[in-house]
Amino acid sequence: MDWRDHGILLTVRRHGESSALIDVFTAGHGRHAGLVRGGASRRMAPGLQPGAQLDLAWSARLEDHLGTYKAEPSRSRAAAAFSGRLALAGLNAVCALLAFALPDREPHPDLYQRSESLLDLLEQEDLWPLAYLHWELALLEELGFGLDLSACAATGSTEGLIYVSPKSGRAVSAAGAEGWADRMLPLPPVMLGQGEAEDAEILTALRTTGFFLESRLAPALGNRPVPEARGRFLDVLARRT
């Protein structure tokens, strides 16, 4: 049993004396783990860093076995990641969330393309926070917890949308939230593709998406906590703001 693909390295840990166990988000095979023989060696370890783009050949005797990878780095993102605190925190958040949220060996080609494009923006700190917000919304959508921000859940209006219902994940207008506003989540204009993408507004939007990561996605995954790397990214963004 074997296949070839390319993917984003999510996690890596030493296995035995010189091998490495890696978890990769691949274009055609989803999140897929495997063993890299010699992956912890001085020659290979520098190229096996989270966020790296890899050309992969996987083989195993049976499909459900762990299998082994031959992994060749095609693009390193180490320099981009270390270009600033925001870039490093962002890369760690993306890799950690993908490793946390994706089911094993289930392809998600659209999310894969979005993730690759997002990581390629690492050095563009003026674009990164908004791109990350759009990616997080896409992650929720891909995994069945998408937000419907098209119209007010209470009135059907497409005007004056300023809240998100924590129960339904749908937009709510000021009129539709009358008497319930204190129970609603904020819906800043940046989530609707409106206005300037200021860091403070993006941070507010990420607190709203974070609610659904914690209260919808995490319970569906066995109540595992959302990775701390996401919180560290928000902290770095807040300090920049």
CORBELQUI-V479203 format. One record per backbone hydrogen bond with DSSP energy under -0.5 kcal/mol. CO is the residue of the C=O (numbers start at 1). NH is the residue of the N-H. If there is no record, write none. Layout:
# CORBELQUI-V479203
CO_NH ; CO_NH
This chain:
# CORBELQUI-V479203
1_60 ; 3_58 ; 5_56 ; 6_27 ; 7_54 ; 8_25 ; 9_51 ; 11_23 ; 13_21 ; 15_19 ; 18_40 ; 18_41 ; 19_15 ; 20_22 ; 20_36 ; 21_13 ; 22_34 ; 23_10 ; 23_11 ; 24_26 ; 24_32 ; 25_8 ; 26_30 ; 30_26 ; 30_32 ; 31_105 ; 32_24 ; 34_22 ; 35_37 ; 35_69 ; 36_20 ; 36_39 ; 38_41 ; 41_45 ; 42_46 ; 44_47 ; 44_48 ; 45_48 ; 47_49 ; 49_52 ; 52_9 ; 52_54 ; 53_74 ; 53_75 ; 54_7 ; 54_56 ; 55_72 ; 56_5 ; 57_70 ; 58_3 ; 59_68 ; 62_65 ; 67_35 ; 68_59 ; 69_71 ; 70_57 ; 71_73 ; 72_55 ; 75_53 ; 77_81 ; 78_82 ; 80_83 ; 81_84 ; 84_88 ; 85_89 ; 86_90 ; 87_91 ; 88_92 ; 89_93 ; 90_94 ; 91_95 ; 92_96 ; 93_97 ; 94_98 ; 95_99 ; 96_100 ; 97_101 ; 98_102 ; 103_31 ; 103_106 ; 105_107 ; 108_112 ; 109_113 ; 110_114 ; 111_115 ; 112_116 ; 113_117 ; 114_118 ; 115_119 ; 116_120 ; 118_121 ; 119_122 ; 121_124 ; 123_125 ; 124_127 ; 124_128 ; 125_129 ; 127_131 ; 128_132 ; 129_133 ; 130_134 ; 131_135 ; 132_136 ; 133_137 ; 134_138 ; 135_139 ; 136_140 ; 137_141 ; 138_142 ; 139_143 ; 140_145 ; 141_144 ; 147_149 ; 148_171 ; 152_156 ; 157_152 ; 160_162 ; 160_174 ; 162_187 ; 163_172 ; 164_185 ; 165_169 ; 169_148 ; 170_165 ; 171_153 ; 172_162 ; 172_163 ; 173_177 ; 175_178 ; 177_180 ; 177_181 ; 180_183 ; 181_184 ; 185_164 ; 188_191 ; 189_192 ; 189_194 ; 190_193 ; 196_198 ; 198_202 ; 199_203 ; 200_204 ; 201_205 ; 202_206 ; 203_207 ; 204_208 ; 205_209 ; 206_210 ; 207_211 ; 208_212 ; 209_213 ; 210_214 ; 211_215 ; 212_216 ; 212_217 ; 213_218 ; 216_220 ; 217_221 ; 218_221 ; 218_223 ; 218_224 ; 219_222 ; 227_230 ; 227_231 ; 228_232 ; 229_233 ; 230_234 ; 231_235 ; 232_236 ; 233_237 ; 234_238 ; 235_239 ; 236_240 ; 237_241
